[in-house]
Amino acid sequence: MTSAQNTAEPSLVVTHYETLRRAALGDVLPPEARAGLTLFLRRGMWGWARAIGTRSAVPQPPGARPAHWQPPEADRPLIQLLAALALQANHEGDRP
């Protein structure tokens, strides 16, 4: 192992651990971290840290959006219309 790999792995483990820790404190757990949580719960912290430290970066699936993706400005009226229709249909279903 090179010294670059030795410094990269602890940083990766710390980053993933902080994501799980924040989720335990009430933050939203990102979908890409859910497998890590399952691994943590099944193997414990030591098994999780060893697995995280040895895995390579997981590629994003094709068509995946970045975390802070915003729809194009031109699509916002359509999104708002569809949301209003969905909310209206939901409220109409509540009436006796």
N, C-alpha and C positions, 0 to 999 in steps of 0.2 A: 504494500500500500504506500502511496506517495504521501508527502506531507500535505499536499492540497486536498487529498481525499480525507485525511485525518481531520482537517479543520472543517471540511464541508459537512461531514456526517453529523457531528454534534450540533451544528447549526440547524440542519434539517430536522433532527430529532427534537430540538428545542422548539422550533417553529410549529411542528405538528403537535407537540405536547401543549403548547400555549393555546392552540386552536381548541383542543379537547378540554383544557382547563376553563377557558372562557365559556364554552358550551355548558359545562357543569355548573357554572355560575349564572347561567340564564341567557347567554348570547345564542344566536341561531347557529346551529351546526351546519356548515356548508356540506352540500351533497358529496363532494369529493373526500370529505373527512369521515364519512359514515363507516366505511370499511375499516378505518383506523380505530374507531370506537369499538366496533365489534371485536377486532383483534385484541384491543386493550382489555375488554371485558372477559374474553375467553382465555387469554394467555397471561394476563397480569401485566404490570408495568415493565418488568424485565423482558418478557417475551415480546411485548409490543415494541420496546426500544430497539431490541436486536433486529426485529423484522424491518422496522422503519429505517434503521441505519444501513441495512444491506440492500434495500430495494432501490431501483433506479426510478427516476422521475416518471410518473404516470402520464402518458400523453393525453391531451384533451381529445374527446371524441369529435369526429367531424361535425361541424355545424354548432359546436358548443359556443355559448356567448361568454364574454368576460363577465366578471362579478358585477361591475358597475355599468352594464349595458343599458342604454336608453333607446327606446324606439325612435325612428326618424320622426321629425316634427310633423311631416305630412301624414303620418299614420295615427297621430294622437286623436283627432276627431272620431275616426272609426273605432279606435279602442274605447273611447269614452261612450260612444253610442252602444257598442256591444256590452259594455259593463252595465250601462243603464238598463238595457233590455234584460240582462240576466238578473239584476236586482229586482226589476219590476215583476218578472216571472216568479221569482222567489217569494215576493210579498203577496202576489195573487194566490199562490198555493197555500198561504197561511189563513186565508179567509174561510169562514164556515160555509 
